């Protein structure tokens, strides 16, 4: 799978993932792991925004998704049709 999906993942998610990581903004939502002064509500909002960015990129790229990757997850088959 690594060889089949690596190019697709880089093309589809590379920029989005790098942007999320480079922002260095916390998305921690486990109350026991929050840094002092962190706002869990703000972190939830940021987490949802980041997940939405990733899923948006994936959904926009279904036509480019390798058939092998699609075959591993029936959800993508339904969305592609």
Secondary structure by P-SEA (a helix, b strand, c coil): cccccaaaaaaccaaaaaaaaaaccccccccccccccccaaaaaaaaaaaaaaaaaaaaaccccccaaaaaacaaaaaaac
